[in-house]
Amino acid sequence: LGLADLGALLAGVGLDLRLSSVPGPDAHRDAAHASLLERARALLHESWDWRLEVPLPNPGDLRAWDALARGAGVRLGVEAETGPRDGQALQRRLALKRRDGYVDHLVLVLSDTQRNRWFLRDYGPSLRTDLPLGHRALAASLRRGEDPGASGILIL
């Protein structure tokens, strides 16, 4: 059955045929993402519990935290981005995940690249409304095994 035939068949029952493409597996991108998460984990005090790919706790919700850190009486939802491009889309996605993910704080982990520094120059002020802690303060709390007290951005 060709696409034209499928489109005609669907039109006969009042439906439109819509196609989309999604990124396929990219070992390089996955390796960079995994490496970034490992650098974040290595930053934590040994008292923190660290789990990867933790599903959000809502029935039917297919989203997951890249990592979930538990310690100091808090839960940290961790999202790693190697090369974000759209600051508004990222901020919306993080806000929805935080709302639905039952965490105390959110940690956005960015790769330490020139492109990401430009990204933060452009979108940092907006992102910091929801992620007020900077790298130094956030990293220091996590190294000591303490509740950071707020969400923030790590650059690793």
N, C-alpha and C positions, 0 to 999 in steps of 0.2 A: 504494500500500500504506500503510494507516494504522498508527499506533503500536500500536493494540490488535491488529491482524492480525499485525504484526511480532512483538509479544510472544508471541502464541499460537504462531506459527511457531517461534520460538526455544525456547519451552517444550517443544515437541514433540521437540526434540533435546537436552533437558536443559540449556538455557542460559537465563539471565535477561537481560532487556533493562535496561540501565542507561544513563542519560543524564547528561551533565554539561555545564556551561557554562564557558567560559573567556573571559577578557577579550579583546575584539577590539582592532583597532588604535585607538590613542588618540593622535592627533597631538600633543595638549597634553602628555600624559605622556611621549611619546617625545622631544618638544622639551626638556622639563625634564631628562630623563635625559641627552640629548646635550649640553646646556649644562653640566651637572654634570661630565661626563667631559671636556669641553673646558677647564673651569676646573682640573681635576686635571692635564691635560696641560700647561697653561700654567705650572704650578708647577714642572715638572721642568727640571733643567739640560739644556742642549742636547745633552749627551752621551748622554742616555737615548733609546733607540729605543722608539717608541710604536705599538702596533697595536690596532685595535678589533675586537671580536667574534672572538677567537681561540679556535678549537675546542679542547676538551680532547683530549690526544693518545692517546686510547684508542679502538680500533675499535668502532664502534657507539654510542659515547657522543655524544649530541646536545647536551650542554651546552657552553657557551663562556664564556670570561672576557669581561667587559664590555670590558676592555682588558688588554694585557700590556705591561709596561715592562721593557726589558732594558738594563742598564748596570751599571757598577761590578762586573762579574763575577757579577751576580745576575739572577734573573727575578722580577718582582713581578706576581702576579695581582691585578687591580684589579676590584672590584665596587662599583658605584654604586647607592645607594638614595636616592630622593627622599622617601619617606615610609614607612619600615618600621613595622609594627604589632606583629608577634609576634617578640619577641627570641629565644625558644627556637628557633623555626623558622628564623630567620635564622642563628643560631649553628650549627645542625645543617647547613644548606645550605652555609654557608661552610666548615665543617670537612670535609665530604665533597668539596667542590670542591678544597680545598687538598690533601687526601689524594690525589685522583685527577689533579690538574692539573699536577704536576711543576713547582712554583714554590718559590722559596726563602722568600718572604714573601708575605703577603696584605695588601692595602690596602683597607680599607672606606672609601668616600667617601660622606659624608652631606651633604645640603643643609643649609645653615645657617639653620634655621627654629626657631621656638619649639617646635613639635611634636616635632622631632627632638631638641631639647635635653631635653624631657620624656622622650622615649624613652630617651635616654642616662642620664638620672637613674634611670630604672627598671631598665634592662637593662645599663647600662654596666659595673657591677662583674662581671657574668657574662661579657660580651663581652670584657672586658679580660684574662680568663684566656688567651684565644687571640690577642688583639690588644693587647699591652701598651703599645705606644708611643702617646703622645698626639699631638695635632695639631702642637704646636710642634716637638717633637723630630723627628717624622717629616718634616714639611715642610722643616725646616732641612737634613736629610740629602739629601732629594730635590733641593732647590735647589742644593746644592753638588755634586751628581752622585755622591754617596757611597752605599754600601750602608747602609741604615738599621739593619741588624743584627737586626731583629725585625719582626714584623707590627704594624700599628697602624690607627688611625682618623684620617682627615682630615675636617674640617668646613669645607666651602667654600660 
